[in-house]
């Protein structure tokens, strides 16, 4: 669900989400080293989680050091984003093992300076071709609303059905991902949704910020949604290109490095919290991978 810093991060970023009314998402972790807990209210529920898929690393070729070290050489000092970038590249590699997944997406976004209600959405995604299906569980005014998108189908439009009797009478209708009724309630389109998009958005922003080398990075081990995670906090120096927001907090499953939660915070203003107000938050919980979802599942 999500744009990331560098006009790429949004939701956060995450991987991210549609919003409300016809905002159909998008789309950004005990026993631990110090680090602040996740900001904002915890997810409505925490469920046991299966092991996320990983791909074995290729064996490294044995290396033989030269008999005589080259003269006048010195190892370069690692940059703060080197390790997070390496983790995210590992996440991209492991995500290639994902054919489809289902989960609960918990998201909230600040749109037109107003923090929207928390949305709880049953979320299904097929990696290739990219397909998404969502059904809202909360808040109550959207419970039962549905949205689906399948690459190469419906002229690039998503299929939407309203909640309640109206939806049952009208069935699914086509609507553009960037329709104004969507963007009035969401920072992102359905084309940005999901973990795969979140990985690519984070990679793009990290690569740019690494070159600038001005981002402050803090990492710690944390536990979120029953998983041991790596918590990566990234703080930007000033409101300027290419930074999407002031601060981002990313939670990656420690084993697979797949991102399962993204928080983005706006630039502080007089009277706001020192770390900035929450801009958006996307969490993927209760994940189940490779259940064999057919492409027809997303045809609505």
Order of alpha helices (4+ residues) and beta strands (2+ residues): alpha-beta-beta-beta-beta-beta-beta-alpha-beta-alpha-alpha-beta-beta-beta-beta-beta
